[in-house]
Amino acid sequence: MRQTLSAIALCVAASFALPAQATPASDALGACLVDQSTGHDRKVLARWIFVAMSVHPELHDIFDLTQQTRDAANQATADIFTRLVTVDCVTETRAAIDQDGAMAMKLAFGKLGEVAMQELISNPAVQASFEGIDKYLDKDKLHQGVGKK
């Protein structure tokens, strides 16, 4: 069951990748963003994703964030974004935008977001939290439903 829950967690992380088809230039930019970002950068990005999602009407009741927290997350992420596209990956950014336009940034940063979320999900405490669903699953019903042909 733990392996199944880990697989679900990885699927959640993978959902951040966009379904659009990447070209070699966008792939190269995505690879550069991942290679040039630090573990800290990716944690900042993942934090920003959660801060942004927290304003969704279906989620805001479980988050109690101040505007100062939101502003800090936006600023930190903007700093990383700026460094990555104007310094660390400037050549790849130019090539990807020339070939794919604005979609290049969405695809490339989708890849970086996917890696950032996978890193968070791989944390043992996060894994344990995902496994918390196990005590509420109706295992008999799942066994019967999956076992039917």
C-alpha positions in Angstrom: 0.0 0.0 0.0 2.9 2.4 0.8 4.2 2.0 -2.7 0.8 2.8 -4.1 0.6 5.9 -2.1 4.1 7.0 -3.1 3.1 6.5 -6.7 0.0 8.7 -6.1 2.3 11.4 -4.6 4.5 11.3 -7.7 1.5 11.6 -10.0 0.5 14.7 -8.0 4.0 16.2 -8.6 3.9 15.2 -12.3 0.6 17.0 -12.7 2.5 20.3 -12.7 4.0 19.4 -16.0 2.1 20.9 -18.9 0.7 18.6 -21.6 1.9 20.7 -24.5 4.6 19.3 -26.7 8.1 20.7 -25.9 10.6 21.4 -28.6 14.3 20.7 -28.2 14.8 24.4 -27.4 12.2 24.4 -24.6 13.6 21.0 -23.4 17.0 22.6 -23.2 15.7 25.5 -21.3 13.9 23.2 -18.8 17.1 21.2 -18.3 19.1 24.4 -17.8 16.6 25.7 -15.2 16.7 22.4 -13.3 20.5 22.2 -13.5 21.1 25.8 -12.5 18.6 26.0 -9.7 19.7 24.9 -6.3 17.8 22.8 -3.8 16.9 26.0 -2.0 15.7 27.6 -5.2 13.4 24.7 -5.8 12.0 24.8 -2.2 11.3 28.5 -2.7 9.5 27.8 -5.9 7.4 25.0 -4.3 6.6 27.3 -1.5 5.4 30.0 -4.0 3.2 27.4 -5.7 1.5 26.6 -2.4 1.1 30.3 -1.6 -0.4 30.9 -5.0 -2.8 27.9 -4.7 -3.8 29.1 -1.2 -6.1 31.8 -2.6 -8.3 29.2 -4.4 -11.8 29.3 -2.9 -11.7 25.6 -2.2 -8.4 25.8 -0.4 -8.2 29.2 1.4 -9.8 27.9 4.5 -6.8 25.6 5.3 -4.3 28.4 4.8 -3.9 31.5 7.0 -1.3 33.5 5.1 -0.6 37.2 5.6 -0.1 39.5 2.7 3.5 39.9 3.9 4.0 36.1 3.5 2.6 36.3 0.0 4.7 39.3 -1.0 7.9 37.6 0.4 7.1 34.4 -1.6 6.5 36.5 -4.8 9.7 38.5 -4.3 11.9 35.4 -3.6 10.5 33.6 -6.6 10.9 36.6 -8.9 14.5 36.9 -7.9 15.1 33.3 -8.8 13.2 33.6 -12.0 15.2 36.7 -13.0 18.5 35.1 -12.2 17.7 31.9 -14.1 16.5 33.6 -17.3 18.9 36.6 -17.5 22.1 35.1 -16.1 22.2 31.3 -15.7 20.1 30.2 -18.7 20.1 33.3 -20.9 21.3 31.6 -24.1 18.7 28.8 -23.6 16.0 31.3 -22.8 16.6 33.3 -26.0 16.7 30.2 -28.1 13.5 28.7 -26.6 11.6 32.0 -26.9 12.7 32.4 -30.5 11.5 28.9 -31.3 8.4 28.6 -29.1 7.4 32.0 -27.9 5.8 32.4 -24.5 4.9 28.7 -24.4 8.7 28.0 -23.9 8.6 29.6 -20.5 5.5 27.7 -19.4 7.0 24.4 -20.5 10.4 25.0 -19.0 9.2 26.3 -15.7 6.6 23.5 -15.6 9.6 21.1 -15.7 11.3 23.0 -12.9 8.0 23.1 -10.9 7.7 19.3 -11.4 11.2 18.7 -10.0 10.6 21.1 -7.1 7.4 19.2 -6.1 9.1 15.8 -6.5 11.8 16.9 -4.1 9.2 18.0 -1.5 7.3 14.8 -1.9 10.4 12.7 -1.4 10.8 14.1 2.1 10.1 11.3 4.7 7.7 13.5 6.7 5.7 14.3 3.5 5.7 10.6 2.6 4.3 9.7 6.0 1.6 12.3 5.6 0.6 10.9 2.3 0.4 7.5 3.9 -2.1 8.8 6.5 -4.8 8.0 4.0 -4.1 4.3 4.5 -6.0 4.1 7.8 -9.2 5.4 6.2 -9.1 3.2 3.0 -11.7 0.5 2.8 -9.3 -2.2 2.0 -11.9 -4.9 1.5 -13.8 -2.8 -0.9 -10.6 -1.9 -2.8 -9.6 -5.5 -3.0 -13.0 -6.5 -4.3 -13.2 -3.7 -6.8 -9.7 -4.3 -8.1 -10.0 -8.0 -8.0 -13.1 -8.0 -10.3 -12.6 -8.7 -13.9 
